[in-house]
Amino acid sequence: MRWKLAILALILVLAIPVIVVIYYKFNPELLAKLSFYIDLANPSMRIVRVQEGLRKEEVAETLFQKLDWNEEDKNAFVKLVLAGKSAEGRYFPKTYLVHKDAGPARVGEMMFVEFGKQVAKIKPKNILNEENVLKIASLIQREAAGKQDMALISGILWNRIWNEMKLQIDATLQYAKGNEENDWWPPVSGKDRKIKSPYNTYLNEGLPPSPISNPGSAAIAAAYNPQKTSCLFFLHDKNRKIHCTKTYEEHKKNIELYLK
């Protein structure tokens, strides 16, 4: 009986790190690193999972809930500028092991470095304007129903840019009107298209001034590798299936067919 208990205990010891890696979506390569287990066993370390598509204020709130931060720390994180660039869009979403006493600048730098590593794996060598691609990726992350939609939405957004059309993306309206008191991603209506904001892509031509969310690898890859399509318009039906069209007249028919 004792040997059975010993085997069971051994299985649990080996399985727990694997379960943690799967549940928190850690990179499986961490299992081979002794430092990972040392950090995981350290009571001063916190597991912080940053989800795709959050805006910087939401990332700050996630960290505030997990680390020994006060309101001042949270606000400082929101205002960070990293390497002279807007921090929005560069807080790479993944699961991190963070010391509970790590300050805003240290955590921001850690996430910024991770962003650089991940983009380096994805970015084609001949692409120069990373900022515009990151803005597109942030739009894709908010607009897509899933990874399966991302390349197509990327193709549609790039088509609009190349055709000098206004992007007309609802997620930019959400970014413009979102706030902590109500919702960072509130519902939008037709009247919101008149919001006076540089992020309103219904009124303003071109891309927004900065990314509107922090995209993951799939959205960034889609922004760099758009699907070839003639579509200029798209919508998701009530089952979150995407439908795209080349003309606005066809798009209006899809609205009647799938959303009314």
Backbone as CSV, one residue per row, in Angstrom:
resi,resn,N_x,N_y,N_z,CA_x,CA_y,CA_z,C_x,C_y,C_z
1,MET,0.829,-1.204,0.000,0.000,0.000,0.000,0.866,1.259,0.000
2,ARG,1.982,1.199,0.793,2.848,2.362,0.886,3.473,2.708,-0.457
3,TRP,3.840,1.661,-1.217,4.479,1.944,-2.509,3.492,2.593,-3.479
4,LYS,2.190,2.242,-3.339,1.181,2.880,-4.188,1.044,4.363,-3.843
5,LEU,1.070,4.652,-2.536,0.990,6.050,-2.117,2.217,6.832,-2.570
6,ALA,3.366,6.159,-2.524,4.601,6.818,-2.953,4.549,7.152,-4.444
7,ILE,4.024,6.210,-5.230,3.896,6.444,-6.674,2.914,7.582,-6.943
8,LEU,1.797,7.571,-6.202,0.799,8.630,-6.369,1.392,9.998,-6.021
9,ALA,2.170,10.039,-4.938,2.800,11.298,-4.533,3.775,11.783,-5.597
10,LEU,4.527,10.847,-6.174,5.485,11.199,-7.222,4.769,11.754,-8.447
11,ILE,3.652,11.111,-8.809,2.864,11.576,-9.962,2.361,12.993,-9.729
12,LEU,1.890,13.249,-8.504,1.387,14.586,-8.182,2.493,15.631,-8.247
13,VAL,3.664,15.276,-7.715,4.796,16.201,-7.731,5.176,16.562,-9.159
14,LEU,5.149,15.556,-10.042,5.507,15.797,-11.439,4.394,16.496,-12.208
15,ALA,3.148,16.220,-11.809,2.010,16.745,-12.573,1.685,18.194,-12.252
16,ILE,1.877,18.595,-11.003,1.477,19.950,-10.601,2.131,21.042,-11.451
17,PRO,3.468,20.977,-11.683,4.055,22.015,-12.547,3.464,22.023,-13.947
18,VAL,3.176,20.819,-14.473,2.591,20.728,-15.812,1.203,21.361,-15.824
19,ILE,0.413,21.062,-14.785,-0.936,21.643,-14.686,-0.855,23.164,-14.603
20,VAL,0.093,23.668,-13.813,0.269,25.118,-13.688,0.612,25.733,-15.036
21,VAL,1.517,25.079,-15.769,1.922,25.579,-17.087,0.733,25.633,-18.036
22,ILE,-0.078,24.574,-18.030,-1.232,24.516,-18.935,-2.303,25.514,-18.513
23,TYR,-2.623,25.556,-17.231,-3.707,26.419,-16.746,-3.388,27.890,-16.962
24,TYR,-2.156,28.264,-16.643,-1.786,29.675,-16.763,-1.155,30.014,-18.112
25,LYS,-1.095,29.016,-19.005,-0.569,29.209,-20.358,0.887,29.666,-20.352
26,PHE,1.683,29.060,-19.475,3.111,29.305,-19.516,3.701,28.610,-20.734
27,ASN,4.832,29.113,-21.198,5.572,28.443,-22.263,6.072,27.101,-21.734
28,PRO,5.759,25.964,-22.414,6.190,24.643,-21.941,7.700,24.514,-21.791
29,GLU,8.468,25.341,-22.506,9.921,25.279,-22.401,10.395,25.587,-20.980
30,LEU,9.549,26.269,-20.217,9.915,26.610,-18.842,10.097,25.371,-17.974
31,LEU,9.433,24.273,-18.357,9.537,23.038,-17.570,10.968,22.534,-17.484
32,ALA,11.799,22.899,-18.450,13.174,22.411,-18.488,14.132,23.319,-17.719
33,LYS,13.617,24.412,-17.172,14.479,25.376,-16.499,14.299,25.312,-14.983
34,LEU,15.404,25.067,-14.289,15.366,24.983,-12.834,14.898,26.303,-12.219
35,SER,15.290,27.411,-12.818,14.925,28.724,-12.272,13.414,28.918,-12.220
36,PHE,12.695,28.271,-13.152,11.233,28.382,-13.168,10.640,27.817,-11.881
37,TYR,11.120,26.647,-11.458,10.594,26.002,-10.254,10.984,26.781,-9.000
38,ILE,12.181,27.354,-9.028,12.625,28.162,-7.890,11.726,29.386,-7.736
39,ASP,11.452,30.047,-8.863,10.573,31.218,-8.830,9.152,30.840,-8.430
40,LEU,8.683,29.702,-8.959,7.317,29.269,-8.691,7.117,28.964,-7.208
41,ALA,8.182,28.464,-6.568,8.101,28.104,-5.148,8.314,29.304,-4.224
42,ASN,8.758,30.411,-4.790,9.038,31.601,-3.989,7.730,32.311,-3.635
43,PRO,7.418,32.432,-2.341,6.147,33.074,-1.947,6.067,34.553,-2.330
44,SER,7.203,35.146,-2.672,7.197,36.554,-3.074,6.877,36.741,-4.552
45,MET,6.823,35.632,-5.297,6.526,35.718,-6.722,5.025,35.595,-6.953
46,ARG,4.534,36.295,-7.938,3.118,36.268,-8.290,2.951,35.815,-9.740
47,ILE,1.956,34.978,-9.969,1.602,34.584,-11.329,0.604,35.612,-11.856
48,VAL,0.982,36.301,-12.914,0.140,37.356,-13.486,-0.145,37.020,-14.943
49,ARG,-1.404,36.789,-15.234,-1.801,36.485,-16.608,-2.410,37.731,-17.249
50,VAL,-1.770,38.216,-18.292,-2.255,39.374,-19.043,-2.911,38.868,-20.325
51,GLN,-4.188,39.099,-20.462,-4.941,38.594,-21.603,-4.758,39.476,-22.831
52,GLU,-4.981,38.874,-24.002,-4.910,39.617,-25.249,-6.028,40.658,-25.328
53,GLY,-5.719,41.787,-25.941,-6.749,42.770,-26.249,-7.070,43.769,-25.162
54,LEU,-6.370,43.717,-24.034,-6.609,44.701,-22.977,-5.976,46.039,-23.344
55,ARG,-6.570,47.116,-22.884,-5.913,48.416,-23.003,-5.030,48.608,-21.778
56,LYS,-4.137,49.584,-21.826,-3.124,49.704,-20.779,-3.733,49.881,-19.388
57,GLU,-4.877,50.545,-19.309,-5.521,50.724,-18.004,-5.966,49.385,-17.417
58,GLU,-6.400,48.477,-18.289,-6.818,47.149,-17.829,-5.615,46.306,-17.428
59,VAL,-4.512,46.455,-18.157,-3.279,45.765,-17.773,-2.837,46.262,-16.398
60,ALA,-2.912,47.565,-16.201,-2.541,48.146,-14.907,-3.418,47.601,-13.785
61,GLU,-4.703,47.454,-14.043,-5.622,46.922,-13.036,-5.295,45.465,-12.719
62,THR,-4.949,44.683,-13.744,-4.557,43.287,-13.541,-3.348,43.206,-12.622
63,LEU,-2.358,44.044,-12.870,-1.153,44.063,-12.045,-1.457,44.566,-10.635
64,PHE,-2.310,45.558,-10.541,-2.720,46.122,-9.251,-3.354,45.052,-8.364
65,GLN,-4.131,44.168,-8.964,-4.807,43.112,-8.215,-3.843,42.027,-7.745
66,LYS,-2.732,41.845,-8.472,-1.822,40.737,-8.184,-0.590,41.140,-7.375
67,LEU,-0.133,42.365,-7.554,1.101,42.805,-6.908,0.796,43.738,-5.736
68,ASP,1.832,44.067,-4.990,1.659,44.973,-3.847,1.709,46.426,-4.313
69,TRP,0.752,46.770,-5.162,0.696,48.127,-5.704,-0.390,48.940,-5.014
70,ASN,-0.178,50.255,-5.009,-1.232,51.168,-4.593,-1.744,51.914,-5.827
71,GLU,-2.677,52.817,-5.618,-3.256,53.558,-6.747,-2.203,54.378,-7.488
72,GLU,-1.244,54.889,-6.753,-0.179,55.685,-7.377,0.645,54.828,-8.333
73,ASP,0.947,53.597,-7.924,1.684,52.677,-8.793,0.888,52.374,-10.056
74,LYS,-0.396,52.122,-9.873,-1.250,51.803,-11.021,-1.283,52.962,-12.013
75,ASN,-1.443,54.161,-11.514,-1.492,55.334,-12.384,-0.153,55.577,-13.071
76,ALA,0.938,55.300,-12.363,2.270,55.469,-12.949,2.473,54.498,-14.105
77,PHE,1.949,53.284,-13.957,2.067,52.290,-15.021,1.318,52.750,-16.269
78,VAL,0.131,53.302,-16.076,-0.681,53.776,-17.205,0.051,54.865,-17.983
79,LYS,0.844,55.679,-17.283,1.511,56.824,-17.914,2.904,56.500,-18.448
80,LEU,3.331,55.244,-18.353,4.680,54.884,-18.782,4.902,55.150,-20.268
81,VAL,6.100,55.607,-20.583,6.583,55.695,-21.962,7.812,54.800,-22.030
82,LEU,7.826,53.860,-22.973,8.899,52.880,-23.050,9.752,53.124,-24.288
83,ALA,11.039,53.357,-24.068,11.978,53.603,-25.167,11.485,54.720,-26.081
84,GLY,10.867,55.732,-25.483,10.386,56.874,-26.245,9.141,56.611,-27.060
85,LYS,8.508,55.457,-26.846,7.326,55.091,-27.624,6.122,54.901,-26.703
86,SER,4.944,55.031,-27.293,3.722,54.766,-26.536,3.750,53.340,-26.013
87,ALA,3.452,53.180,-24.733,3.462,51.837,-24.154,2.261,51.019,-24.615
88,GLU,1.176,51.698,-24.983,-0.020,50.982,-25.444,0.336,50.119,-26.652
89,GLY,-0.060,48.860,-26.583,0.236,47.936,-27.669,1.488,47.118,-27.451
90,ARG,2.337,47.543,-26.501,3.628,46.876,-26.292,3.701,46.104,-24.977
91,TYR,2.588,46.003,-24.277,2.532,45.144,-23.093,2.125,43.761,-23.574
92,PHE,3.116,42.943,-23.876,2.812,41.676,-24.541,1.989,40.763,-23.638
93,PRO,0.848,40.287,-24.144,-0.031,39.439,-23.333,0.503,38.011,-23.195
94,LYS,0.732,37.600,-21.983,1.150,36.237,-21.659,1.068,36.099,-20.142
95,THR,1.510,34.970,-19.635,1.561,34.771,-18.189,2.980,35.031,-17.701
96,TYR,3.092,35.893,-16.717,4.392,36.286,-16.180,4.530,35.843,-14.727
97,LEU,5.769,35.587,-14.339,6.107,35.441,-12.924,6.742,36.756,-12.494
98,VAL,6.102,37.455,-11.572,6.546,38.799,-11.198,6.713,38.882,-9.682
99,HIS,7.797,39.485,-9.241,7.982,39.698,-7.807,6.935,40.685,-7.308
100,LYS,6.369,40.395,-6.159,5.259,41.204,-5.641,5.648,42.660,-5.405
101,ASP,6.945,42.920,-5.203,7.409,44.280,-4.938,7.915,44.999,-6.186
102,ALA,7.805,44.361,-7.341,8.280,44.995,-8.574,7.453,46.240,-8.877
103,GLY,8.121,47.331,-9.171,7.431,48.587,-9.435,6.957,48.707,-10.870
104,PRO,6.180,49.748,-11.171,5.617,49.931,-12.512,6.661,49.954,-13.622
105,ALA,7.750,50.694,-13.430,8.765,50.805,-14.478,9.416,49.454,-14.757
106,ARG,9.691,48.708,-13.710,10.335,47.402,-13.873,9.419,46.424,-14.594
107,VAL,8.157,46.385,-14.203,7.202,45.472,-14.836,6.964,45.880,-16.289
108,GLY,6.813,47.182,-16.518,6.612,47.655,-17.882,7.774,47.299,-18.782
109,GLU,8.989,47.465,-18.285,10.176,47.127,-19.070,10.226,45.635,-19.377
110,MET,9.866,44.812,-18.402,9.852,43.365,-18.607,8.891,42.980,-19.729
111,MET,7.717,43.573,-19.727,6.719,43.262,-20.742,7.123,43.819,-22.101
112,PHE,7.772,44.977,-22.096,8.252,45.591,-23.328,9.337,44.729,-23.969
113,VAL,10.241,44.205,-23.158,11.297,43.315,-23.662,10.689,42.052,-24.253
114,GLU,9.691,41.503,-23.580,9.016,40.309,-24.092,8.336,40.611,-25.423
115,PHE,7.731,41.782,-25.528,7.117,42.203,-26.790,8.152,42.198,-27.911
116,GLY,9.319,42.766,-27.651,10.370,42.809,-28.661,10.808,41.428,-29.105
117,LYS,10.925,40.510,-28.154,11.321,39.138,-28.481,10.288,38.461,-29.371
118,GLN,9.020,38.632,-29.036,7.961,37.960,-29.784,7.792,38.554,-31.184
119,VAL,7.874,39.870,-31.295,7.741,40.510,-32.606,8.905,40.122,-33.508
120,ALA,10.092,39.974,-32.936,11.265,39.587,-33.723,11.070,38.223,-34.387
121,LYS,10.280,37.355,-33.750,10.009,36.035,-34.322,9.021,36.110,-35.483
122,ILE,8.216,37.161,-35.494,7.105,37.272,-36.442,7.416,38.218,-37.594
123,LYS,8.086,39.312,-37.291,8.261,40.416,-38.235,9.115,40.033,-39.437
124,PRO,8.601,40.211,-40.662,9.418,40.011,-41.864,10.536,41.053,-41.915
125,LYS,11.655,40.694,-42.511,12.814,41.580,-42.509,12.596,42.865,-43.303
126,ASN,11.728,42.815,-44.309,11.570,43.980,-45.185,10.494,44.957,-44.712
127,ILE,9.932,44.730,-43.546,8.913,45.631,-43.008,9.590,46.681,-42.132
128,LEU,9.362,47.947,-42.443,10.029,49.020,-41.721,9.126,49.697,-40.694
129,ASN,7.872,49.937,-41.053,6.990,50.714,-40.179,6.261,49.814,-39.190
130,GLU,6.954,49.466,-38.127,6.388,48.588,-37.105,5.199,49.230,-36.407
131,GLU,5.238,50.550,-36.249,4.184,51.250,-35.516,2.826,51.075,-36.187
132,ASN,2.774,51.253,-37.513,1.508,51.101,-38.230,0.993,49.671,-38.155
133,VAL,1.903,48.713,-38.262,1.505,47.306,-38.174,0.945,47.006,-36.790
134,LEU,1.550,47.571,-35.767,1.081,47.348,-34.399,-0.306,47.957,-34.194
135,LYS,-0.546,49.105,-34.788,-1.882,49.708,-34.710,-2.915,48.794,-35.365
136,ILE,-2.574,48.270,-36.542,-3.475,47.341,-37.230,-3.716,46.107,-36.367
137,ALA,-2.650,45.568,-35.777,-2.779,44.374,-34.930,-3.715,44.631,-33.757
138,SER,-3.637,45.826,-33.185,-4.507,46.149,-32.046,-5.972,46.217,-32.467
139,LEU,-6.228,46.688,-33.685,-7.596,46.713,-34.208,-8.089,45.295,-34.468
140,ILE,-7.230,44.487,-35.072,-7.582,43.093,-35.359,-7.949,42.362,-34.073
141,GLN,-7.134,42.552,-33.033,-7.364,41.855,-31.765,-8.735,42.164,-31.194
142,ARG,-9.179,43.411,-31.322,-10.472,43.801,-30.782,-11.635,43.431,-31.691
143,GLU,-11.402,43.364,-32.993,-12.491,43.141,-33.942,-12.738,41.667,-34.245
144,ALA,-11.735,40.833,-34.120,-11.861,39.426,-34.513,-12.664,38.627,-33.492
145,ALA,-13.423,37.656,-33.995,-14.147,36.742,-33.111,-13.236,35.618,-32.637
146,GLY,-12.112,35.445,-33.309,-11.156,34.406,-32.964,-9.982,34.457,-33.923
147,LYS,-9.002,33.603,-33.690,-7.811,33.602,-34.531,-8.136,33.321,-35.991
148,GLN,-9.206,32.552,-36.217,-9.561,32.174,-37.577,-9.968,33.370,-38.432
149,ASP,-10.361,34.468,-37.817,-10.806,35.663,-38.548,-9.677,36.648,-38.830
150,MET,-8.591,36.517,-38.135,-7.630,37.613,-38.059,-6.971,37.971,-39.383
151,ALA,-6.542,36.977,-40.134,-5.871,37.271,-41.408,-6.822,37.953,-42.382
152,LEU,-8.084,37.528,-42.391,-9.073,38.142,-43.279,-9.343,39.588,-42.872
153,ILE,-9.554,39.827,-41.588,-9.782,41.200,-41.123,-8.571,42.072,-41.428
154,SER,-7.385,41.513,-41.277,-6.170,42.245,-41.628,-6.191,42.655,-43.093
155,GLY,-6.554,41.713,-43.968,-6.628,42.018,-45.394,-7.622,43.126,-45.692
156,ILE,-8.760,43.098,-45.009,-9.797,44.119,-45.215,-9.306,45.488,-44.740
157,LEU,-8.672,45.529,-43.581,-8.182,46.807,-43.059,-7.093,47.397,-43.955
158,TRP,-6.175,46.556,-44.394,-5.134,47.047,-45.304,-5.743,47.509,-46.621
159,ASN,-6.763,46.804,-47.110,-7.449,47.240,-48.333,-8.038,48.637,-48.164
160,ARG,-8.637,48.882,-47.016,-9.219,50.205,-46.763,-8.134,51.282,-46.755
161,ILE,-7.020,50.973,-46.144,-5.915,51.939,-46.106,-5.387,52.211,-47.508
162,TRP,-5.169,51.149,-48.271,-4.634,51.308,-49.624,-5.621,52.018,-50.549
163,ASN,-6.915,51.895,-50.253,-7.940,52.572,-51.043,-8.294,53.951,-50.478
164,GLU,-7.524,54.390,-49.482,-7.711,55.699,-48.847,-9.129,55.876,-48.309
165,MET,-9.657,54.802,-47.735,-10.961,54.836,-47.089,-10.788,55.075,-45.589
166,LYS,-11.801,55.607,-44.963,-11.807,55.673,-43.505,-11.988,54.258,-42.964
167,LEU,-11.298,53.951,-41.893,-11.329,52.585,-41.360,-12.682,52.225,-40.767
168,GLN,-13.335,53.175,-40.101,-14.672,52.970,-39.542,-14.754,51.702,-38.671
169,ILE,-13.920,51.680,-37.653,-13.838,50.538,-36.741,-14.491,50.894,-35.404
170,ASP,-15.491,50.118,-35.014,-16.216,50.400,-33.769,-15.313,50.348,-32.540
171,ALA,-14.307,49.476,-32.574,-13.420,49.354,-31.410,-12.696,50.660,-31.115
172,THR,-12.460,51.481,-32.145,-11.812,52.774,-31.894,-12.766,53.730,-31.180
173,LEU,-14.060,53.589,-31.442,-15.051,54.386,-30.709,-15.087,53.953,-29.247
174,GLN,-15.006,52.644,-29.024,-14.974,52.137,-27.654,-13.761,52.680,-26.907
175,TYR,-12.625,52.711,-27.603,-11.402,53.220,-26.979,-11.554,54.693,-26.633
176,ALA,-12.224,55.434,-27.518,-12.396,56.874,-27.314,-13.327,57.181,-26.143
177,LYS,-14.379,56.390,-25.976,-15.379,56.706,-24.948,-15.245,55.861,-23.683
178,GLY,-14.385,54.870,-23.692,-14.241,53.989,-22.537,-13.674,54.704,-21.324
179,ASN,-14.115,54.293,-20.144,-13.583,54.843,-18.896,-13.794,53.846,-17.765
180,GLU,-13.093,54.079,-16.666,-13.107,53.132,-15.546,-14.463,53.068,-14.861
181,GLU,-15.172,54.186,-14.814,-16.435,54.229,-14.093,-17.501,53.367,-14.766
182,ASN,-17.556,53.409,-16.074,-18.594,52.662,-16.791,-18.053,51.354,-17.356
183,ASP,-17.223,51.446,-18.368,-16.672,50.252,-19.001,-15.541,50.712,-19.910
184,TRP,-14.452,49.938,-19.934,-13.360,50.293,-20.832,-13.712,49.974,-22.286
185,TRP,-14.657,49.063,-22.509,-15.086,48.710,-23.866,-16.612,48.755,-23.924
186,PRO,-17.186,49.955,-23.847,-18.644,50.084,-23.787,-19.299,49.817,-25.136
187,PRO,-20.578,49.465,-25.131,-21.322,49.332,-26.392,-21.334,50.681,-27.122
188,VAL,-21.397,50.625,-28.444,-21.441,51.865,-29.222,-22.711,51.904,-30.061
189,SER,-23.123,53.110,-30.390,-24.311,53.310,-31.217,-23.962,54.257,-32.358
190,GLY,-24.937,54.501,-33.223,-24.700,55.375,-34.359,-24.254,56.773,-33.968
191,LYS,-24.791,57.289,-32.871,-24.439,58.650,-32.461,-22.982,58.760,-32.001
192,ASP,-22.405,57.625,-31.586,-21.008,57.643,-31.149,-20.050,57.909,-32.305
193,ARG,-20.527,57.742,-33.521,-19.674,57.988,-34.684,-19.341,59.463,-34.847
194,LYS,-19.985,60.313,-34.060,-19.717,61.749,-34.114,-18.828,62.213,-32.959
195,ILE,-18.341,61.262,-32.159,-17.463,61.614,-31.040,-16.239,62.369,-31.554
196,LYS,-15.951,63.504,-30.920,-14.772,64.271,-31.311,-13.548,63.703,-30.600
197,SER,-12.838,62.864,-31.316,-11.648,62.222,-30.768,-10.728,61.836,-31.918
198,PRO,-9.419,61.957,-31.741,-8.494,61.513,-32.791,-8.566,60.006,-33.021
199,TYR,-9.203,59.292,-32.083,-9.348,57.842,-32.232,-10.615,57.452,-32.991
200,ASN,-11.452,58.418,-33.313,-12.689,58.125,-34.042,-12.368,57.908,-35.515
201,THR,-12.322,56.650,-35.938,-11.961,56.340,-37.326,-13.147,56.455,-38.273
202,TYR,-14.292,56.883,-37.747,-15.411,57.238,-38.626,-15.257,58.684,-39.108
203,LEU,-14.665,59.535,-38.284,-14.469,60.938,-38.651,-13.091,61.194,-39.250
204,ASN,-12.090,60.512,-38.720,-10.706,60.774,-39.115,-10.185,59.726,-40.087
205,GLU,-9.407,60.175,-41.035,-8.803,59.261,-41.998,-7.554,58.619,-41.404
206,GLY,-7.218,57.452,-41.930,-5.997,56.786,-41.516,-6.120,56.055,-40.192
207,LEU,-4.972,55.675,-39.671,-4.907,54.902,-38.435,-5.048,55.798,-37.206
208,PRO,-5.453,55.233,-36.079,-5.527,56.015,-34.840,-4.131,56.456,-34.398
209,PRO,-4.038,57.412,-33.482,-2.735,57.933,-33.046,-1.824,56.887,-32.410
210,SER,-2.414,55.862,-31.821,-1.636,54.808,-31.163,-2.431,53.510,-31.246
211,PRO,-1.810,52.384,-30.904,-2.600,51.156,-30.781,-3.724,51.356,-29.769
212,ILE,-4.801,50.598,-29.915,-5.931,50.739,-28.987,-6.007,49.572,-28.009
213,SER,-5.137,48.593,-28.167,-5.119,47.449,-27.257,-3.744,46.816,-27.337
214,ASN,-3.537,45.811,-26.516,-2.270,45.085,-26.522,-2.483,43.720,-27.162
215,PRO,-2.127,43.596,-28.444,-2.424,42.383,-29.205,-1.469,41.237,-28.906
216,GLY,-1.963,40.022,-29.138,-1.146,38.837,-28.979,-0.441,38.457,-30.267
217,SER,0.282,37.340,-30.223,1.081,36.899,-31.368,0.244,36.687,-32.619
218,ALA,-0.949,36.101,-32.469,-1.780,35.792,-33.631,-2.210,37.060,-34.356
219,ALA,-2.614,38.074,-33.609,-3.046,39.331,-34.224,-1.870,40.058,-34.867
220,ILE,-0.714,40.028,-34.222,0.474,40.672,-34.795,0.885,39.963,-36.080
221,ALA,0.866,38.627,-36.053,1.206,37.862,-37.259,0.232,38.158,-38.387
222,ALA,-1.049,38.290,-38.057,-2.061,38.596,-39.074,-1.833,39.980,-39.670
223,ALA,-1.437,40.934,-38.848,-1.177,42.286,-39.344,-0.010,42.299,-40.326
224,TYR,0.986,41.478,-40.063,2.127,41.374,-40.971,1.822,40.523,-42.204
225,ASN,0.849,39.636,-42.076,0.554,38.693,-43.159,-0.934,38.689,-43.479
226,PRO,-1.444,39.771,-44.070,-2.881,39.846,-44.363,-3.300,38.846,-45.434
227,GLN,-4.502,38.352,-45.289,-5.070,37.460,-46.306,-5.434,38.277,-47.541
228,LYS,-5.134,37.739,-48.707,-5.518,38.415,-49.945,-7.025,38.312,-50.123
229,THR,-7.668,39.444,-50.289,-9.118,39.485,-50.427,-9.516,40.752,-51.164
230,SER,-10.662,40.702,-51.809,-11.206,41.901,-52.452,-12.204,42.607,-51.537
231,CYS,-12.443,42.032,-50.366,-13.441,42.579,-49.443,-12.988,43.904,-48.830
232,LEU,-13.964,44.769,-48.609,-13.733,46.049,-47.948,-14.606,46.229,-46.706
233,PHE,-15.592,45.349,-46.542,-16.536,45.449,-45.430,-16.711,44.068,-44.798
234,PHE,-17.007,44.057,-43.511,-17.242,42.775,-42.841,-18.156,42.979,-41.639
235,LEU,-18.755,41.895,-41.221,-19.536,41.864,-39.985,-19.514,40.450,-39.439
236,HIS,-19.885,40.323,-38.189,-20.051,39.011,-37.570,-21.534,38.798,-37.299
237,ASP,-22.023,37.615,-37.638,-23.426,37.336,-37.362,-23.600,36.978,-35.885
238,LYS,-24.797,36.595,-35.522,-25.101,36.332,-34.116,-24.358,35.116,-33.568
239,ASN,-23.831,34.289,-34.473,-23.032,33.136,-34.061,-21.538,33.418,-34.151
240,ARG,-21.201,34.697,-34.354,-19.816,35.165,-34.439,-19.094,34.662,-35.687
241,LYS,-19.848,34.287,-36.710,-19.248,33.916,-37.989,-19.074,35.175,-38.825
242,ILE,-17.924,35.304,-39.479,-17.627,36.510,-40.234,-18.181,36.424,-41.655
243,HIS,-18.658,37.568,-42.155,-19.144,37.682,-43.533,-18.554,38.968,-44.106
244,CYS,-17.925,38.887,-45.267,-17.322,40.079,-45.848,-17.816,40.301,-47.271
245,THR,-17.761,41.550,-47.703,-18.230,41.912,-49.041,-17.291,42.943,-49.656
246,LYS,-17.392,43.051,-50.969,-16.562,44.010,-51.705,-17.206,45.385,-51.745
247,THR,-18.536,45.430,-51.768,-19.236,46.711,-51.887,-20.092,46.997,-50.660
248,TYR,-20.394,48.278,-50.467,-21.227,48.674,-49.337,-22.664,48.195,-49.521
249,GLU,-23.121,48.146,-50.771,-24.473,47.656,-51.042,-24.615,46.202,-50.603
250,GLU,-23.608,45.399,-50.889,-23.627,43.998,-50.451,-23.558,43.921,-48.927
251,HIS,-22.797,44.807,-48.354,-22.662,44.839,-46.896,-24.005,45.154,-46.235
252,LYS,-24.754,46.091,-46.802,-26.071,46.433,-46.259,-27.013,45.235,-46.334
253,LYS,-26.891,44.452,-47.390,-27.712,43.245,-47.506,-27.355,42.252,-46.406
254,ASN,-26.070,42.142,-46.112,-25.637,41.246,-45.038,-26.141,41.723,-43.675
255,ILE,-26.200,43.026,-43.492,-26.739,43.569,-42.242,-28.191,43.131,-42.069
256,GLU,-28.964,43.250,-43.145,-30.371,42.837,-43.107,-30.498,41.335,-42.886
257,LEU,-29.599,40.592,-43.521,-29.681,39.133,-43.490,-29.237,38.543,-42.154
258,TYR,-28.177,39.106,-41.578,-27.560,38.466,-40.417,-27.760,39.196,-39.086
259,LEU,-28.116,40.477,-39.132,-28.183,41.243,-37.888,-29.561,41.787,-37.553
260,LYS,-30.504,41.658,-38.433,-31.854,42.173,-38.176,-32.784,41.057,-37.697
